[in-house]
């Protein structure tokens, strides 16, 4: 491999020196050649560049001669017949196949890197953990509450936030899907797994609600991204009810989405958007570009 790398390097040097010759020919006589004997200076410059090309060519020949030829032809199996097609549409199949092999190799390489990085992440957000008890049963997580218990926890928010409307449904077995209406500002759909929040979609007050499509308004798409960040920030397996209450308190601060100016720049709009970020601790509004 070192010999092959050396040969490739010498070829690059040769290409560069040849390119300098053609560049000098295209530029012709220049002002830095002076007024006296400028033709002679120009010819001397070309002679030096051509000598450099000759030296580079000898280096390439020496590097190629030092390479060991392959023991035999490469075995391309049936793919070698693709290059023998006479139709123009099929002649490009072999090159496309080579590109697909290269792309597949990169996918394998990147997936291995991603697997090694993800295996270092010990944060597990799941309905049940993988640890087993002494009897071999999977131990239930603290988020694994019965539907009446989940309804009781969510029912407390009706009294805590009177300007928020909560509607609970269970289209996916026992897991709850909560639809929230925040005043006349926005709506949201929150998917639960037990009492743990799994997904949030925020849309405008006049939009139809579902879990699969994002809002057609950029401001609510930004709010959805920030809600996902808040969902991860307030995650607490030890205190799930407190985590959910903190998330709902943060979400309630969006009721002044279009009324409060940014705490840093003092503007109501920046890049045609209101302050969509709410600080997790103080609930103060900030633009995406101004957030601390």
N, C-alpha and C positions, 0 to 999 in steps of 0.2 A: 504493500500500500504506500510506503514511503517513496518508492521509485515512481509509482504512478502519479503521486502528488507532485513530485519534482518535475515530471514530464509536463503535467498540466500547467505548472507555474512557468516553465520555460515557454510554453505556447502563448501564455498570456503576455509575457514580456515581448515575444516576437510580434504579436498583434499590436501591442502598444508602440513599438518602434516603427512598424510599417505605417501605423496611423500618423505618427509624427512626420514621416516623409510626405505623405499625401497632404497633410496640413500645411507643411512648408511650401509644397507646390501650388496649393490653392491660394495661399497668401501672396506669393510672388515677392517682388522687391518691397522692402518695408523701410520705414523712416529710420529705424535703428541701424540700417546698413550704412548710413551716411551718404554724402554726396560724391566722395572720391572712391573709385574702384568698387562701387557697390555691386557690380555684376560679379566681380571676383570673390567678394565676401559671400555673396549668395551661393555661388557654386561651391565654395569651401564648406559652407554650412550643409548643403545637400550631400557633399562627399562624406562628411562626418556622420550624418544620419544614415547614409547607405552602409557605411562601415559598421555602424551599430546593428543594422539589420543583418549583415553577414555574420557578426559574432553571435547574435541571438539565434540565427538559423543553425549554426554549428552546435550551439548548446541544445537545441531541440533534437537534432540528429543524434547527439551523444546520449541524451536522456531516453530517446526511443530505442536506441540500440541496446541499452542496458535493461530494457523490460523483457520479461520472460513471456513468450507467446503462450496462449492458452493451449491446453493439451488436445483439444478437439473442438468441433463446432458446438455452440450452445444448443441444448435440447429445448426447442420451443414446442414440442409435441404437435398437436393438430393446429395450433395457432399459426404455424409457419405457412399454412395454405391460404391464410387470409390475404397475404400480400400478392397472391397469384390471381386474384379476381380481376376480371377485365372490365366490369362495370364501374363507373366512376363513384357510384353511391357506396359500393362495398370496399373500395380501395382504402378508405379512411378508417375501416373497422380496426385494423391492427394498432394504429396509433391511439385510437380511442381506448382500446383495451389496455394498452400500456399506461395511459393516464389514469384509468380506473384502478389498476393495480397500485399505482403510486398513491392515489387518494385513499385506498383501503389501508395501505401501510401507515399513512399518516393518522388515520382514524384509530388504528390499533395503538400507535405510539401515544397519541393524545389521551386515549381512554386509560392507558396504563398510568400515565402521569396523573390524571384526574382521580383514578382509584387510589393511588398512593396519598394524594392530598386529602381526599375525603375520609380515608381511614384514620387520619390523624385528628379528625373532628369528633370529640366525645359528646357533643350536644345531641341528645336523642329526644325528639319530640314525637312520641308515639302513644297510642292508646294504652298499650301494656308494654312493660319493659321485658327484656329478654332473660333476665335473671330468674332462676327457678328455685323454688323452695326445697325443703328437705324431702318432700314427697314427690318431687318432680313436676309439680303444677306451676304454671306461669302465674307469678304474683301480679295482682291487679294494681294499676297505677292509681294515684290519688285523684286523677281526673275521671276515673271510671265511676260516675254517679248514675243513678237510675233516672229515667225521664222525669218523674215527679220532683226529684231533688233539683234537677237542672231547671225545671219550670219555676221552682220556688226561688232559686237564686236570681233568675232573670226577672221574676215578678217584683223583686225588691227595687229594680231600677225604675219601675213605673212611679214609685213614690219618691225616689231620689232625684229623678229628672222629669218633672211634669211636662216639659216642652218636647219630650221625646216619646214617640209611639213605638211600641214593640209588638210584633206579631210573630208567633212561634208556629212553625210547621215541621213535619217530619216526613218528607218524601223519601228519605233514604233510611228505612228501618227506624232504629231508636235514636239515631243522631239528629239533633235539632238544627234547623235552619231558621235564623232570626232575621226578620225584616225590620229595619229601623227607619223611621221618618224623623228627621231633625228639623222641627219647625217647618218653614216653607223654603228651606235652604237646599237640602239634599236628602237623598235616600241611600240606604246601604243594605246589602245582604251579607250576613255573617254565617259561615258554616262552622258547626261545632263537631268535635269528636269527644263525646262525654261532655265535660265542661271546658275543654281546651279549644281555643279558636284556631281553626285550620286555614280559613280563607276569608277574605273581605273584598267586596266589590262595591265601590261608591259611584253613584250616578246622580244626575240632576233630578230635581223634584218632578219634572214632567216626563221623565224617561221610564220605560218599562224595565222591571227588575228581573234579573236572572243571574246565575252564577257563572255563566260561560262567556258573555260578551262584555267588553269594556265600554265605558261611556264614550259618546261621540264628542264630548267637550274635553278639551285639553286640561282645563282646570280640575275637573273631577278625576281625570286619569292621574294627575299629579297627587291629588288627595289620596287616591287608592294606593299609590306607591308609598306615601308617607304612613298610611294606615298599616301596611305590611311591616314597615320598620317599627311602628309602635307595637304591633302584635308580637314581634320578636323581642322587643325591649322589655315589655311587661310580662313576659313568660316566666312563670314560677311554678315548678311542679310541687313544691312544698306548700305553697299558699295559693291554690288555684282561684279561690273566690276573690281574694284580694287582688290578684293579677287581673281578673276580669273586671272588677270594679275600677281599677286604675285605668284600664283600657277604655272603659265607657266614659270615665271622667275626661280623659284626653279627647275622646271622640266628641263629647258634648261641647268642648271648647271651640269646635268648628262652627257653632251656630252664628258666630260673628265673622264668618269667613270673608264676607264682602263689605264689612263695616269697619274693621280695625285696621289701622296702618301698621306698617312694619316697624318693629321696635328699634331697628338699627338705622335704616335710611329715612324713616318717617313718611314714606310714600305709600299710597294705596295700591298702585299698580307698578309693576316692574316687568318688562318684556311682555306687556299686555296680560299679566296674571296678578291676582291678589296674593297676599301672604298665605301660602298654602301649608307652610310648616308650622307646627306648634311644638315648642320646647317641652320635652318630656317631664321636666321638673317644675317649671314655672308656668307652663301653658301659654307663654307669650308668643305672639305671631311674628313670623319672619318670612321673607321671600326665600326661595331656594338658594339664591346667590348670596343672601345676607345671613343665613343661619349660622350660629356659632359652631 
